[in-house]
C-alpha cells in the first residue's frame, strides 16, 4: 500500500470519489494533514485538525467478492489492531466506531460509486472534540504520541491484510474477528434509528450480513418488548 499526503483538502473521501470516477484503481491511500470539509456518517461534520489522521482508500469490487458492506468491518479490524498495539482498552462498537475505554476515538465512512467503494477513516491522534451527545478521546489523552504519517503506514498495511482475508476467507472470518474485539455480548445499547425512533436492548451479536442483533432487557427504559429480538441494519448506537 502507498500513502500519498496533501497538506490540505476539503475531504479525502470526496477526492477519492472523484478519482474513482476517473478510473483510479485500489492499492493506495490519500491522507490530508488537514481537512476543511471532513464528513462523518449521515452528513455530520468531522473535526479534522492537523495532528490527527484523515485518510481514504479505494476498493474496486471484483466478481466473487463478499457483499461490500463488509468493508466497514475490514477497516475496523485494521484500525483496532493498530490502536491496540499502541494502548490498551480499544474496542469496536457497531456500526463504525472504535472506542478507547468507552469513548469514541475514530470513525469510518463508506461511500460507493459504481464498482468502487471509498473507505474513509478519521482518528483522533492528537486532538478530540467536545461533543454534547457522546464521550470522545484521543491517543494523546492516553499519553500516546504517534505521528499521522506513521499511523497511516500501519493502517494501510493492516487494511491490505484484512482486505485479502475478506476476499479469500469471506465475510464470516472478518465478522468473527470483529466480534472478538467488540464490547461483550449482553452489553446494554441504545439504537437511534433512521425514522427518529430509539430502542434499547442487550447486544446479541451480529447477523451473517453484519446487522446488529438486540435482545430484550427488563431493566432498560424504552426497551424491546419481551421476546422482541430486533435486527438493526442502520442507525446510531450508544452504550447505555
C-alpha positions in Angstrom: 0.0 0.0 0.0 1.2 3.5 -0.9 0.2 6.6 1.1 0.1 10.0 -0.6 -0.1 13.1 1.6 -1.5 16.5 0.8 -1.3 19.5 3.2 -4.9 20.5 3.0 -8.1 19.5 1.2 -11.9 19.6 1.7 -12.4 15.9 2.1 -10.2 12.9 1.3 -13.3 10.9 0.6 -14.6 13.4 -1.9 -11.2 13.5 -3.6 -11.1 9.7 -3.8 -14.6 9.5 -5.1 -13.6 11.9 -7.9 -10.5 9.8 -8.7 -12.6 6.6 -8.6 -15.0 8.2 -11.1 -12.0 8.8 -13.4 -10.8 5.2 -13.2 -8.3 5.2 -10.3 -7.5 1.7 -9.0 -7.1 0.3 -5.5 -3.9 -0.1 -3.6 -3.1 3.4 -2.3 -4.3 5.8 0.4 -4.8 9.6 0.3 -4.0 11.4 3.6 -4.6 15.0 4.3 -2.8 16.9 7.1 -5.9 19.0 7.4 -9.5 18.8 6.1 -11.8 21.7 5.7 -14.9 19.7 5.0 -14.4 16.3 6.7 -17.6 14.2 6.9 -18.9 11.5 9.2 -21.9 9.3 8.8 -25.3 10.9 7.9 -23.6 14.1 6.7 -22.2 15.1 10.1 -19.1 17.3 10.2 -15.9 15.6 11.3 -13.3 17.7 13.1 -10.1 17.4 11.1 -7.2 19.4 12.7 -3.5 19.0 11.9 -2.1 16.1 14.0 -5.0 13.8 13.6 -5.3 11.1 10.9 -7.7 11.8 8.0 -7.4 9.4 5.1 -9.2 7.4 2.4 -8.6 4.5 0.1 -10.4 2.9 -2.9 -11.6 -0.8 -3.1 -12.5 -1.9 -6.6 -15.2 -4.6 -6.3 -14.4 -7.8 -8.1 -16.6 -10.7 -9.2 -16.9 -13.1 -6.3 -16.2 -10.5 -3.6 -18.3 -10.7 -0.5 -21.0 -8.0 -0.1 -19.3 -4.6 0.1 -21.0 -3.7 3.4 -18.3 -5.9 5.0 -15.6 -3.4 4.1 -16.5 -1.3 7.1 -15.6 -4.3 9.3 -12.4 -4.8 7.3 -11.4 -1.2 8.1 -12.4 -1.6 11.7 -10.2 -4.6 12.2 -7.2 -2.9 10.6 -7.9 0.1 12.8 -8.3 -1.7 16.1 -5.2 -3.7 15.6 -3.1 -0.5 15.1 -4.6 1.2 18.1 -4.3 -1.9 20.3 -0.6 -2.1 19.5 -0.2 1.4 21.0 -2.5 1.5 24.0 -4.8 -1.0 25.9 -8.6 -0.5 26.1 -9.5 -0.4 22.4 -12.9 -2.0 21.4 -15.3 -1.8 18.5 -18.9 -0.6 18.5 -21.4 -1.2 15.7 -21.6 0.1 13.1 -18.3 2.0 12.6 -16.8 3.3 15.8 -13.6 2.4 17.6 -13.8 3.2 21.4 -10.9 3.7 23.8 -12.1 3.0 27.4 -15.7 3.6 26.2 -15.0 7.0 24.5 -15.0 7.5 20.7 -11.6 7.6 19.2 -12.3 7.2 15.5 -14.9 6.7 12.8 -15.3 5.0 9.4 -17.3 6.3 6.4 -18.0 4.1 3.3 -19.2 5.7 0.0 -19.7 4.0 -3.3 -19.6 4.9 -6.9 -20.2 2.2 -9.5 -17.8 -0.7 -8.7 -15.6 1.4 -6.4 -16.0 1.8 -2.6 -14.2 4.6 -0.9 -13.3 3.8 2.7 -12.6 6.9 4.8 -11.1 6.8 8.3 -10.7 9.5 10.8 -8.7 9.0 14.0 -8.2 11.4 17.0 -4.4 11.1 17.4 -3.5 14.5 19.0 -6.9 16.2 19.5 -10.5 15.3 20.1 -13.7 17.4 20.1 -16.0 18.1 23.0 -19.4 16.7 21.8 -22.7 17.0 23.6 -24.0 13.5 22.8 -21.1 11.2 23.4 -17.7 10.9 25.1 -14.7 11.3 22.9 -11.0 10.9 23.4 -7.6 10.9 21.6 -4.4 8.8 21.8 -2.7 11.9 23.2 -5.2 12.0 26.1 -3.9 8.5 26.9 -0.3 9.5 26.9 0.4 8.1 23.4 2.3 10.2 20.8 2.2 8.9 17.2 2.6 10.8 14.0 -0.1 10.7 11.4 2.5 9.6 8.9 3.4 6.5 11.0 -0.2 5.7 11.8 -1.1 5.9 8.1 1.5 3.4 7.1 0.5 0.9 9.8 -3.2 1.3 8.9 -2.6 0.9 5.2 -0.6 -2.3 5.8 -3.3 -3.7 8.2 -6.1 -2.8 5.8 -4.4 -4.6 2.9 -4.1 -7.8 5.1 -7.7 -7.7 6.2 -8.9 -7.0 2.6 -7.1 -10.1 1.5 -8.8 -12.1 4.2 -12.2 -10.7 3.3 -11.6 -11.8 -0.3 -10.0 -15.1 0.5 -12.0 -16.3 3.5 -15.2 -14.4 3.2 -17.0 -12.0 5.5 -17.5 -14.6 8.2 -13.8 -14.6 9.1 -13.9 -10.8 9.4 -17.2 -10.9 11.4 -15.8 -13.4 13.9 -12.7 -11.3 14.4 -14.8 -8.1 14.8 -16.9 -9.8 17.5 -13.8 -10.8 19.4 -12.8 -7.1 19.5 -16.3 -5.7 20.3 -17.9 -5.0 23.7 -19.2 -8.2 25.3 -22.4 -10.0 24.4 -25.1 -8.6 26.8 -23.8 -5.0 26.8 -26.7 -2.6 27.1 -27.1 -0.5 24.0 -29.4 2.3 22.7 -30.1 2.3 19.0 -31.3 5.5 17.4 -33.0 4.5 14.1 -33.3 6.5 10.8 -37.0 7.1 11.4 -36.3 9.0 14.6 -37.3 6.3 17.0 -35.0 4.7 19.5 -34.9 1.3 21.2 -32.8 -0.2 23.9 -31.7 -3.8 24.4 -28.7 -6.0 25.0 -26.1 -6.7 22.4 -26.7 -10.1 21.0 -24.0 -10.3 18.3 -24.2 -9.8 14.5 -26.2 -11.4 11.8 -24.4 -13.2 9.0 -24.5 -10.0 6.9 -23.2 -7.8 9.8 -26.6 -6.4 11.0 -26.8 -5.7 14.8 -28.8 -8.0 17.0 -30.5 -6.7 20.1 -32.4 -8.8 22.7 -34.8 -7.5 25.3 -33.9 -6.4 28.8 -36.5 -5.7 31.5 -34.1 -3.3 33.3 -33.9 -0.8 30.3 -36.3 2.0 29.7 -37.8 2.2 26.2 -36.7 -1.4 25.9 -37.7 -4.0 23.4 -40.8 -5.9 24.3 -40.2 -9.3 25.9 -39.5 -11.7 23.0 -39.0 -8.8 20.7 -35.5 -9.5 19.4 -34.5 -6.8 16.9 -32.2 -6.9 13.9 -30.9 -3.4 13.0 -29.4 -2.6 9.6 -28.9 1.1 10.1 -28.7 3.6 12.9 -26.6 5.2 15.6 -25.7 3.1 18.6 -24.7 4.2 22.1 -23.5 2.4 25.2 -26.1 2.7 28.0 
